[in-house]
Amino acid sequence: MGYEKGEKILRCKLAATFRLLDSFGFSSNGINSIVTARLNADQELFLANPYGLLFHEVTASSLNKVDMQGAIVDQGTTNFGINNSQFIVHSVIHAARPDIRCIIGVGHSAVVAISSLKSGLLPLTKDAAV
């Protein structure tokens, strides 16, 4: 598949992000987690992981290219779609905050536990700030 240079770089970075999330144990939610990255601000296109692949199975070429409504523009190398219920949340955030380039949504139990606290995650350390 021939992609423009910027898209090719973003696809590689996003695939690497999935590998990192998997190696740090943030893939415990299985196929229900989604990560989206804004590809083009002008056309509102995003890259998203295919619904049905585990984090360690996602490759740069398997990523789906979708528009703001979740319609698949480019299927990638799989026949899988996207997790529409999760993408709705991401599309609303992307629409409200065009400055955000990437959204990582994981359901790891530690993330859910901290998010449930009234204070939430406090940026007290460099790890928490990331």
C-alpha positions as CSV (number, residue, x, y, z in Angstrom):
1,M,0.0,0.0,0.0
2,G,1.3,3.4,-0.9
3,Y,0.9,6.1,1.8
4,E,2.2,9.6,1.9
5,K,5.3,10.1,4.0
6,G,3.5,11.8,7.0
7,E,0.9,9.0,7.1
8,K,3.5,6.3,6.9
9,I,5.4,7.8,9.8
10,L,2.2,8.2,11.9
11,R,1.2,4.6,11.2
12,C,4.6,3.4,12.4
13,K,4.5,5.5,15.5
14,L,1.0,4.4,16.4
15,A,1.9,0.7,15.8
16,A,4.9,1.2,18.2
17,T,2.5,2.8,20.7
18,F,0.4,-0.4,20.7
19,R,3.6,-2.5,21.3
20,L,4.5,-0.2,24.2
21,L,1.0,-0.4,25.7
22,D,1.1,-4.2,25.4
23,S,4.5,-4.5,27.0
24,F,3.5,-2.3,29.9
25,G,0.4,-4.4,30.6
26,F,-2.2,-1.9,29.4
27,S,-3.9,-4.4,27.0
28,S,-5.8,-6.3,29.7
29,N,-9.1,-5.0,28.2
30,G,-8.5,-7.1,25.2
31,I,-10.0,-5.9,21.9
32,N,-12.3,-3.3,23.5
33,S,-9.7,-0.6,23.9
34,I,-9.1,1.9,21.2
35,V,-6.3,4.3,20.3
36,T,-6.9,7.0,17.7
37,A,-4.5,9.5,16.1
38,R,-5.4,12.5,14.0
39,L,-4.0,12.1,10.5
40,N,-5.2,15.2,8.8
41,A,-6.7,18.2,10.5
42,D,-8.2,19.6,7.2
43,Q,-10.1,16.5,6.3
44,E,-10.6,15.2,9.9
45,L,-9.2,11.8,9.2
46,F,-8.0,9.4,12.0
47,L,-6.1,6.2,12.3
48,A,-7.7,3.6,14.7
49,N,-6.9,0.1,15.6
50,P,-9.1,-2.6,14.0
51,Y,-11.7,-4.1,16.3
52,G,-10.7,-7.7,16.7
53,L,-6.9,-7.4,16.9
54,L,-5.1,-7.5,20.2
55,F,-2.5,-4.8,20.8
56,H,0.4,-7.0,20.0
57,E,-1.2,-7.9,16.7
58,V,-1.6,-4.3,15.4
59,T,0.7,-3.3,12.6
60,A,1.2,-0.1,10.8
61,S,-0.5,-1.5,7.7
62,S,-3.5,-3.0,9.6
63,L,-4.7,0.4,11.0
64,N,-8.0,1.7,9.7
65,K,-8.3,5.2,8.4
66,V,-11.7,6.7,9.4
67,D,-13.5,10.0,9.2
68,M,-15.1,11.9,12.0
69,Q,-18.3,9.9,11.8
70,G,-16.4,6.6,12.0
71,A,-16.8,5.6,8.4
72,I,-13.9,3.6,7.2
73,V,-11.9,5.4,4.4
74,D,-9.1,2.8,4.2
75,Q,-9.5,-0.7,5.7
76,G,-5.8,-1.5,6.0
77,T,-4.8,-5.1,5.6
78,T,-7.6,-6.5,7.7
79,N,-11.3,-7.0,7.2
80,F,-12.0,-5.7,10.7
81,G,-13.9,-2.5,11.3
82,I,-13.5,-0.3,14.4
83,N,-15.1,-0.3,17.8
84,N,-17.9,2.2,17.1
85,S,-19.0,2.7,20.7
86,Q,-15.4,3.6,21.7
87,F,-14.8,5.7,18.6
88,I,-17.8,7.9,19.4
89,V,-16.1,9.1,22.6
90,H,-12.8,9.7,20.7
91,S,-14.5,11.6,17.9
92,V,-16.3,13.9,20.3
93,I,-12.9,14.7,22.1
94,H,-11.2,15.2,18.7
95,A,-14.0,17.5,17.6
96,A,-13.9,19.6,20.8
97,R,-10.1,19.6,20.9
98,P,-8.5,19.9,17.5
99,D,-5.1,20.4,19.2
100,I,-5.1,16.8,20.5
101,R,-3.3,14.6,18.1
102,C,-3.7,11.2,19.8
103,I,-6.1,9.6,22.3
104,I,-5.4,6.4,24.2
105,G,-8.4,4.8,25.8
106,V,-7.6,1.7,27.9
107,G,-9.6,0.0,30.5
108,H,-6.7,-1.2,32.7
109,S,-7.9,-1.8,36.3
110,A,-5.2,0.6,37.7
111,V,-6.3,3.4,35.3
112,V,-10.0,2.8,36.2
113,A,-9.2,2.9,39.9
114,I,-7.2,6.1,39.8
115,S,-9.8,7.7,37.5
116,S,-12.5,6.9,40.0
117,L,-10.8,8.9,42.8
118,K,-12.2,12.4,43.4
119,S,-8.8,13.9,42.9
120,G,-8.0,11.7,39.8
121,L,-4.4,11.3,38.7
122,L,-2.3,14.1,40.1
123,P,0.8,15.2,38.1
124,L,3.1,14.8,41.0
125,T,5.8,12.8,39.2
126,K,7.1,12.7,35.7
127,D,5.5,9.3,35.2
128,A,2.1,10.6,36.2
129,A,2.5,13.6,33.9
130,V,3.1,11.4,30.9
